[in-house]
Amino acid sequence: MAGHEVAATCLTRPGQTAGVEWLPLDVRRREDVGALIGAFRPEAVINVAYRKADWTTTAIGAANVALATATAGARLVHVSSDAVFSGAAIRYDEACLPDPTIPYGAAKAAAETAVTAIAPTAVTARTSLIIGDGGSPHEALVHSLATGEARGTLFTDDMRCPVHVADLATALLELAASEHHGIHHVAGADAVSRYELGLLIARRDGLNADQLPSGRRADTGVLGPIDVRLEYDMTQRRLRTRLRGARQFLGERHRTDRDAG
């Protein structure tokens, strides 16, 4: 952790990261948030807490964290989502205002407003699908679909800009250490469909990509934005961290393994 003392919070169970002190916290309880941050006295707080079906956790919780962080005089980086956009414009840069069409997007937009009002020097970092080295929900879904353990559809018209979790984490720490504030977009360089993303994951992990089911989201009744592409030129100019695209970070290990074989 680069020589820093790090604490992480959890609602139900602690994580497995070594060198981290895990502290129980319900961000819906303002007094508890204030007490914990006041006792720990952090230099910086990165807020990633959310529950898609829970307005209080996603919106009110963010306000509680912002208030406690501001009171403690700490730096705040609040993580938001591309769900704040409707998809009507397709491409969204950091200056675009939220126009959510689903409850989760509305909660995230409300959280952004609260953070900006309470902590004007905070950074709000909007991101997209987060992909790792096997541990993300989308990767788990692809594995289940490719092996026949689950049924579903990967949409060919549902477009996002996936980011690797390591790139995201490094960028968030860099923003926390900076003097920047306001909206930043921390997303990947490639706009890919959920189906193409599934193919990339399957090929990287040695799965049968031909088993992945595909379809068009526009032909279903699934609500929410279909095509949302976060543009991040301003953010990338401020970062040393290079935000790679999914075709790169998912193709790198596949090429390495193939060359080694």
N, C-alpha and C positions, 0 to 999 in steps of 0.2 A: 504493500500500500504506500510505496514511495516515502516511507518514514513517518507517515501520519498516523495518529491514533484515530481509528475508525470505529464508529458504532452504527449498527443497522437496526431498524425496528421491524417487528413482525406482529401480526394480529393473532395468529393461531399457533404457528410453529416456527422455530428459527431455521435459517438456512445453514448451508454446510461450508461456507467460505472460511478458510483458515485466517487467523489473525484479526477477526472481527468480533466485537462484542455485540451480541444480539439482545435487544431490549424490547419487551412487550409494549405495544402501544396501539390504541384505537384512535385514529385521527379524528373520529367523529366527536370525541370528548375534548372540548377546548381546554379545560383545566388540566387534563392529563398531558396534552401536547405542550402547553406552556410550562408545566412542571418539569417534564423531561428535558426539553431544550434548555430551560433555565438552569437545570442542574448540570447538564453536560457541557454547556457553554461552547458550542462548536464555532469554528471559524466560518464554516460553510455547511449548508444543508441542501441536499438534492432530494426533491420530493417526487416520488414515482407512484405514490399510493393512488389506487383507483379500484372501483368495482363497476363493471359496465351497467349493471342493473340497479345500482344504488347511488342516487343523487347525493345523498348526505356524505358518503365517503369521498366521492369524486369532486364535488363542488364545495360543500361546506368544509370538508376535511382540508382542502387546499387553502381555504381562507384561514382556518385554524393554524395551519403550519406557517403561513405567511405572517400572521399576527405574532406568533411566538418567536419566529426568526427575527422579525423586525425589532421586537422588544429586547431580544438578546444582542442586537447589533451585529448579527451574522449575515453572511452572504447567502442568497437564496437562488437556486436554479430549479425552476418548476418544469416538469416534463408534461407536455401536452400532446395532442394527437392530430393527425390529418382528418379525423372524424369531425372536426369543427367545420368542415367544408361540405357543401352539397354535391360537388362534382359538376355543377352547371358550367363552370369556367374551365374545368379540367386542369389547367395549370395555375398554380397559386404561389406567389412569392411572399416574402416576409411582410410586405405592406398590405396584403389582402386581409379584409375583415371577415370574421367567421359568419357563415350562413348555414348553420347545422339543420339537418332534416330528421335526425333521430335523437332520442332522449340522451344517449351517451354523449353524442356530439354537443348537445345543448349543455350538458353538465360540464364538459371540458371547456366550452366557451365561457360559461359562467365562472369557472375556476380561473381562467386567464384574466377575466375582468377583475376578479377579487384580488388576485396577486398583484396586478398592475396598480390597483388603487391603494392597497395596503403597503406594498413594498416597491416603490417606483424604480429602485435601482436593481431589482431582481431581473434575472434572465428567464424568459419563457421559451422553452425549446420544444417545438413541435417535431414529432417524429412519425415514422410510418411503421410498417411491419418490421418486427425485430427478429432477426435470424441469428442463430448461434452455430455451434458445432454439434447439433443434435438435440438440444434441450428446449427448443421453442415449441409452442403449441402447433404452429403450422408444420414444422418438421415432423412432429409426432403424428399429425393427421396424414401427411404424405406416406409415412411408413405404414400406417394402418390401412390406407387405401391400396398401396402397392402390394401388400401381403394378403389382402382380402379379409383382414380383421375388422374392417369397417366399410360402410357403404356411404357414398356421398358423391359430390361433384366438385371439381375444380374448374372455376369459371374462366373462360378465355377472354372475356371482356371486362373483368374486374381488375382494374389496373392500380398498382401502388408502386412506391419507390422503396423497397426493402433496404434496411441498413443492418450491417453486422453489429452484434452486441458489443464487440470489443471496440469498434470504431465509435459507436455511440457513447460508451462509457468514457473513453479517452477524451472525446469532444466535450462531454459534460464537465469533466474535471478541468479541462482547459478553460471553459467558459466560467467555471466557478472561481478560477484563479485570475480571471481578467477583470477589466473595469467596464466591460460591455453590459448593456442592459436592454430590456425590451425583447421583442419577438425575434427568434432565430429558428431556422429550419435545419434540423439535423437528420437528413435522410440520405438514401443511397443515390448513386448517379444514374442508375438504370430504372426506367419505368417498365415493369414487367407484369404480366397477368398472373393470377393465382395459379393457372395451369402451367405457364412457362416456369414459374418459380418451383412448382412441384416437379417438373421434369429435371430442373437443375439439381434439386435436392436428391432425387432418385438416382441420377447419374453419379453424383458425388459419392453416394452411400452404397453404390453397387446394387441398387434395386432394379426391378424390371419396370422401366418407365412406361412400357406399353400397357401396363395394367391400370394406369391412372385414368379415371373417368373424367371426361371433359363435357362442358356445356356452356350455354350462354346465360348469364345472370338476368339479362334483359327479358328472357323467356320465362322467368320465374316470378313469384310474388315476393321475393326477398327485398325488404326495405333497406334504405340507406344509399349512400353515394356509391356509384359504380366506378367512375374513373377520376381519381384524385392524384395529381402529381405535384409533389412539393418541389419548388425550385429553390435553390439554396446558394445562389451565387454570392450574395452579400455575406452570408454566414461563412462560406468556404474561404472567402478572402480574409476573414478574421482568424481563421483557424490554421494551425500548423498540421493538425490531424487531417489526413486525406480521407474523405468519405467515399469509399469504394462502392461500385455498383454490384448487384447480385450476380451478374454474369461473370464478374471478376472474382469475387470472394468465394462463390460456390464452385467456380471452375478451377481455382488454383489447386485445391487438394486433389481434385479429379485428375488434372493433368500431371501432378506430381506422382500420384500413385500409378498412373498409366506408364509414365516414363520409367519409373523404378521397376515396373514389371517387364 
